[in-house]
Amino acid sequence: MSRWFGLDSDLVRELVGDLGRADADDAATRAAFARAAWTMIAEPGDGVAGLVVDTLGPTEALVAVLERVGATELQRRILAAGWTDDPRGQASCEVSAEGAPLAPGSRVLGAALDRWTPRLVAADLVAACRLAIGVGAQLILPGDTGWHPGLVGLGPHAPHALWSRGDAASASAEHAIALVGARASSGYGEHVTLEASAGLVDRGFTIVSGAAYGIDGAAHRAALASGGVTVAFLAGGVDRPYPAGHEGLIRRIVDERGAILSESPCGSTPTKWRFLQRNRLIAAASSATVVLEAGSRSGSINTAGHAATLGRPLGAVPGPVTSPASAGCHRLIREYAATCVTNAEQMAELAGWTAVDAQAEAFASPDEKRVRDTLSSRTPRTIEEIAKVSGLGQREVSAVLGALDLSGAVDERGHGWVLASAR
């Protein structure tokens, strides 16, 4: 691959990380770099590119573009890989009457090659890789740590690779929930978001959103303030925090065990199309999506649509019927059969969370309830801290914790205690 782009293997291995192992072969390095190239030459969500890469493999698909093969030759290679010709010339995931997948027609492939070929510029790709290394970004490939298993649901529209800064492992958290909403949020919407995000963090969830102004920013900030983990998907390169006013917030996400991700390479600018395509990643990388406040034309309705298409649970928070800022949420409840949710517990249940021993808690003593109220499932708290918040003595707290520990309701972690969340 380096002979095509002038990029040496050591630089590729530094970018990809795991390929720096001594037993990593050249084929793996080439495949990784080919996926990096595809993030540049194809726009996010390009289903034709996804079909070609899935069929031929990232390296052979890139070779076809480099060799300037025509549409007919590209179709021949796809058909040789076991696909069936689609007489309608459409790119789809449909199958023939015999059950074989239908390949894109030559017209579709010709139009795709016209899109891809001008963007395959060696100097631009090398520059993007060097920018990524300069800001500490890495390339996450399908199957890597940080690649959320939910992305497979996007089929040929899944990203070829993801560029990441921060703790990549946080991006593949099993218990993640998307909180999205309007940029022009109201005080009501932000208040609900802050309460919901903090409550979900206490229940062990990673908060996923898009780092935009309004609801997105409130969700990220509340998660960080609660000691939780949050992940942001960007519409541009991870070297370009957007919006600029959230540069500090995005830096905090990276520094505090979270991650920012994008399917576009470093140096890429956000566009309206990329924002809309970014939304499908937010929905796919979450167990459920909740829209907290949205106008009738809000971009978060697009995210909700992706969640519904993927078959993921969808929730919406109602607002005043006279508020245009909540019209989108009411539309989701009415037309998309979104579940009406009003607090963190209901949102968590939407994503499969089950309260710990709810019946026992209902019959707990007043002291047990006061101790439970001071605990979270993520941030350990010492006996001294629990006593100070609950108003109980340290001996009383120790006795209550002992009983709760025996029942499995709490866990000792490090020098503190947390709620034991059952899922």
C-alpha positions in Angstrom: 0.0 0.0 0.0 2.9 2.4 0.7 4.1 2.1 -2.9 0.8 3.6 -3.9 0.6 6.5 -1.5 4.1 7.2 -0.3 3.1 6.4 3.3 5.4 4.0 5.1 4.2 1.0 7.1 5.5 2.3 10.4 3.2 5.4 10.1 0.2 3.1 9.3 1.0 0.9 12.3 1.3 4.0 14.5 -2.1 5.1 13.3 -3.9 1.8 13.7 -2.2 0.8 17.0 -2.7 -3.0 17.2 -0.9 -3.4 13.9 2.3 -2.5 15.7 2.6 -6.1 16.9 5.5 -8.0 15.6 3.2 -10.7 14.1 1.1 -8.2 12.2 1.4 -9.1 8.5 1.5 -6.8 5.5 -2.0 -7.9 4.4 -3.5 -6.6 7.7 -1.6 -3.3 7.3 -2.8 -2.9 3.7 -6.4 -3.7 4.7 -6.3 -1.1 7.5 -4.9 1.5 5.3 -7.4 0.7 2.5 -10.2 1.3 5.0 -8.7 4.6 6.0 -8.6 5.5 2.3 -12.3 4.6 1.9 -13.3 7.0 4.7 -11.9 9.7 2.5 -13.1 8.7 -1.0 -16.6 7.8 -0.1 -19.1 10.0 1.7 -20.6 8.7 4.9 -23.4 6.2 4.3 -22.5 5.5 0.7 -24.2 2.1 0.3 -22.6 1.4 -3.0 -19.1 1.8 -1.5 -20.2 -0.5 1.4 -21.4 -3.2 -1.0 -18.2 -3.1 -3.1 -15.9 -3.1 0.0 -17.9 -5.9 1.6 -17.8 -8.0 -1.5 -14.2 -7.5 -2.8 -12.6 -6.6 0.6 -11.2 -3.1 1.3 -7.9 -3.7 -0.4 -9.2 -5.2 -3.6 -11.9 -2.6 -3.8 -9.4 0.2 -3.5 -7.2 -1.4 -6.1 -10.1 -1.3 -8.5 -10.4 2.4 -8.0 -6.7 3.0 -8.3 -6.5 1.0 -11.5 -9.3 3.2 -12.9 -11.3 0.1 -13.9 -14.6 0.9 -15.7 -18.0 0.2 -14.4 -18.4 -3.0 -16.5 -15.1 -4.4 -15.2 -16.0 -3.5 -11.6 -19.4 -5.3 -12.0 -17.6 -8.3 -13.5 -15.4 -8.6 -10.4 -18.4 -8.2 -8.1 -20.3 -10.9 -10.0 -17.3 -13.2 -9.8 -17.5 -12.9 -6.0 -20.9 -14.6 -6.1 -23.4 -11.8 -6.7 -26.3 -11.9 -9.2 -26.8 -9.2 -11.8 -29.6 -6.7 -11.0 -31.4 -6.0 -14.3 -32.9 -2.8 -12.8 -29.4 -1.4 -12.3 -30.1 -0.6 -8.6 -27.8 -0.8 -5.6 -29.6 -2.7 -2.9 -29.4 -5.5 -0.5 -32.2 -7.4 -2.2 -31.9 -11.0 -3.5 -32.9 -12.7 -6.7 -35.6 -15.4 -6.9 -32.9 -18.0 -6.4 -31.9 -16.3 -3.1 -28.6 -14.8 -4.4 -27.8 -11.2 -3.6 -28.2 -8.6 -6.4 -25.2 -6.6 -7.4 -25.3 -2.9 -8.3 -25.9 -2.3 -12.0 -23.2 -0.8 -14.3 -25.0 2.6 -14.3 -24.9 2.8 -10.5 -21.3 1.6 -10.4 -20.3 4.1 -13.1 -21.8 7.0 -11.1 -20.1 5.8 -8.0 -16.7 5.6 -9.7 -17.2 9.2 -10.9 -17.7 10.2 -7.3 -14.8 8.3 -5.8 -12.0 8.7 -8.4 -11.4 12.4 -8.0 -11.2 12.1 -4.2 -8.4 9.5 -4.3 -5.5 11.9 -3.9 -2.4 10.5 -2.3 -1.2 13.7 -0.8 -4.6 14.4 0.9 -4.8 10.9 2.4 -1.2 11.1 3.7 -2.0 14.5 5.2 -5.1 13.2 6.9 -3.2 10.3 8.5 -0.5 12.7 9.7 -3.1 15.0 11.2 -4.7 12.1 13.0 -1.4 11.0 14.5 -0.6 14.6 15.5 -3.8 14.9 17.6 -3.5 11.4 19.0 -6.3 9.9 17.0 -6.5 6.2 16.0 -8.3 4.3 13.4 -10.8 1.8 14.7 -11.6 -1.1 12.4 -14.6 -3.5 12.4 -14.1 -6.0 15.2 -11.7 -3.8 17.1 -12.1 -2.6 20.7 -14.2 0.5 20.3 -16.2 -0.8 17.4 -19.8 -1.0 18.7 -21.5 -4.3 17.7 -24.7 -2.4 16.9 -23.0 -0.9 13.8 -23.5 -4.1 12.0 -27.2 -3.3 11.8 -26.4 -0.6 9.3 -25.5 -3.2 6.7 -23.7 -1.7 3.6 -24.3 1.8 5.1 -22.0 1.0 8.0 -18.8 3.0 8.3 -15.6 1.6 6.7 -13.7 2.6 9.8 -13.9 5.2 12.6 -11.4 7.8 13.6 -11.3 8.2 17.4 -9.8 10.3 20.2 -10.0 9.3 23.8 -10.8 5.9 25.3 -11.9 3.9 22.3 -13.3 1.1 24.6 -16.0 3.5 25.9 -17.4 3.7 22.3 -18.4 0.0 22.4 -20.1 0.1 25.8 -22.8 -2.5 26.1 -25.0 -0.3 28.2 -25.2 2.9 26.2 -28.1 5.2 25.6 -28.5 8.1 23.1 -29.8 11.4 24.4 -30.6 13.8 21.6 -32.6 16.9 21.0 -32.8 20.4 19.7 -30.0 22.9 19.5 -32.3 25.7 20.3 -33.4 24.1 23.6 -35.5 25.7 26.3 -34.8 25.8 30.0 -37.4 23.0 30.5 -35.6 20.8 27.9 -32.2 21.3 29.4 -33.4 20.7 33.0 -35.0 17.4 31.9 -31.8 16.5 30.1 -29.5 17.2 33.0 -31.6 15.1 35.4 -31.9 12.3 32.9 -28.2 12.1 32.0 -27.1 12.1 35.6 -29.7 9.5 36.6 -28.7 7.2 33.7 -25.0 7.5 34.7 -26.0 6.5 38.2 -27.5 3.4 36.6 -24.3 2.5 34.8 -25.1 3.9 31.3 -22.7 5.5 28.9 -24.3 8.6 27.4 -24.1 8.9 23.6 -24.8 12.2 21.7 -23.6 14.6 19.0 -21.8 17.4 21.0 -24.1 20.0 19.5 -25.4 23.0 21.3 -28.6 22.6 23.4 -29.7 19.2 24.4 -26.6 17.3 23.2 -24.3 19.5 25.2 -26.4 19.3 28.3 -26.4 15.5 28.1 -22.6 15.4 27.8 -22.0 18.0 30.6 -24.3 16.2 33.1 -22.6 12.9 32.4 -19.2 14.3 33.1 -20.4 16.2 36.2 -21.8 12.9 37.5 -18.4 11.1 37.0 -19.8 9.1 34.1 -18.6 8.2 30.6 -19.9 9.9 27.5 -19.3 9.5 23.8 -19.7 12.1 21.0 -20.1 11.4 17.3 -18.9 14.3 15.1 -19.9 15.2 11.6 -16.4 16.4 10.7 -12.9 15.3 11.5 -11.9 14.6 15.2 -9.2 17.2 14.8 -11.8 19.9 14.3 -14.0 20.3 17.4 -17.5 21.4 16.2 -19.2 23.6 17.2 -16.2 25.7 18.1 -17.9 26.9 21.3 -17.8 23.3 22.5 -14.1 22.9 22.1 -13.6 22.8 25.9 -16.5 20.3 26.3 -15.1 18.0 23.6 -11.6 18.2 25.2 -13.2 17.1 28.6 -14.9 14.2 27.0 -11.5 13.0 25.6 -9.7 13.6 28.9 -12.3 12.0 31.2 -12.5 8.4 29.9 -14.9 9.2 27.0 -14.3 9.3 23.3 -15.1 11.4 20.2 -15.5 9.6 16.9 -16.1 10.3 13.3 -16.2 8.3 10.1 -14.7 11.2 8.2 -10.9 11.6 8.3 -9.1 14.4 10.0 -9.3 17.7 8.1 -12.9 17.0 7.0 -15.4 19.8 7.6 -19.0 19.2 8.7 -21.7 19.4 6.1 -25.5 19.1 6.3 -25.3 15.7 4.7 -22.6 14.5 7.2 -24.7 15.7 10.1 -27.6 13.6 8.9 -25.4 10.6 8.3 -23.7 11.0 11.7 -27.1 10.5 13.3 -27.3 6.9 12.1 -24.1 6.1 14.1 -25.6 7.6 17.3 -28.6 5.4 16.9 -26.7 2.3 16.0 -24.2 2.6 18.9 -26.9 2.8 21.5 -29.2 0.4 23.2 -32.0 3.0 22.9 -32.5 6.5 21.7 -34.4 9.2 23.7 -35.4 12.5 22.2 -35.8 15.0 25.1 -36.9 18.1 23.2 -37.3 18.7 19.5 -39.1 20.9 17.1 -41.1 19.4 14.2 -38.1 19.8 11.9 -35.3 19.0 14.3 -32.4 16.9 13.2 -33.0 14.7 16.2 -36.1 13.4 14.4 -33.7 12.0 11.8 -31.8 10.2 14.6 -35.1 8.8 15.9 -35.9 7.6 12.4 -32.6 5.7 12.2 -33.3 4.1 15.6 -36.8 3.0 14.5 -35.3 1.6 11.2 -32.8 -0.4 13.2 -35.5 -1.7 15.5 -34.0 -0.1 18.6 -36.2 1.2 21.4 -37.2 4.8 20.9 -38.4 7.2 23.6 -39.6 10.8 23.6 -40.1 13.2 26.5 -43.4 15.2 26.3 -43.5 18.9 26.8 -46.1 21.6 27.0 -48.6 21.2 24.1 -48.3 24.9 23.4 -44.5 24.7 23.0 -43.1 24.4 19.4 -39.9 23.1 21.0 -41.7 19.9 21.9 -43.7 19.4 18.8 -41.2 16.9 17.4 -41.4 14.8 20.6 -45.2 14.7 20.4 -45.0 13.7 16.7 -42.7 10.8 17.6 -45.1 9.6 20.2 -48.1 9.9 17.8 -46.5 8.8 14.5 -43.5 6.7 15.4 -45.0 4.9 18.4 -42.2 6.2 20.5 -42.5 5.4 24.2 -43.4 8.3 26.4 -40.7 8.7 29.1 -40.4 11.3 31.8 -37.4 10.3 34.0 -34.1 8.5 34.0 -35.6 5.3 35.4 -38.1 5.0 32.5 -35.4 5.7 30.0 -33.2 3.1 31.5 -36.0 0.5 31.4 -36.4 1.4 27.7 -32.8 0.3 27.2 -33.3 -3.0 29.2 -32.3 -1.9 32.7 -34.0 -3.5 35.7 -34.1 -1.9 39.1 -32.2 -3.8 41.8 -34.6 -5.6 44.1 -37.3 -3.0 43.7 -39.7 -4.8 46.0 -37.2 -5.1 48.8 -36.4 -1.5 48.5 -40.0 -0.6 48.8 -40.1 -2.3 52.2 -36.7 -1.1 53.3 -36.2 0.7 56.6 -35.9 4.5 56.5 -32.1 4.2 57.2 -31.7 1.8 54.2 -33.6 4.2 52.0 -31.4 7.1 53.1 -28.2 5.2 52.4 -29.5 4.0 49.0 -30.3 7.5 48.0 -26.7 8.6 48.5 -25.2 5.8 46.3 -24.7 5.5 42.6 -23.8 2.4 40.5 -20.7 4.1 39.1 -19.0 6.4 41.5 -17.8 4.8 44.8 -18.6 6.7 48.0 -16.9 6.2 51.3 -18.7 5.6 54.6 -17.8 9.2 55.7 -19.3 10.6 52.5 -22.4 8.6 52.8 -22.8 9.6 56.5 -22.4 13.3 55.6 -25.0 13.2 52.8 -27.5 10.9 54.5 -27.4 12.6 57.9 -26.7 9.2 59.7 -23.8 8.3 61.9 -20.9 6.3 60.5 -21.7 3.3 62.7 -25.3 3.4 61.4 -24.1 3.6 57.8 -21.7 0.7 58.3 -24.5 -1.5 59.7 -26.8 -0.6 56.8 -24.1 -1.3 54.3 -23.4 -4.7 55.8 -27.1 -5.7 55.5 -27.3 -4.4 51.9 -24.0 -6.2 51.0 -25.4 -9.5 52.3 -28.6 -9.0 50.1 -26.5 -8.2 47.0 -27.8 -4.7 46.7 -24.4 -2.9 47.1 -20.8 -3.7 46.2 -17.6 -2.5 47.8 -15.3 -1.0 45.1 -11.9 0.3 46.1 -12.3 2.4 49.1 -16.0 3.0 48.6 -19.5 1.6 48.0 -21.7 1.5 44.9 -25.2 0.2 44.0 -25.1 -3.2 42.4 -27.1 -2.7 39.2 -29.0 -5.8 37.9 -29.6 -6.2 34.2 
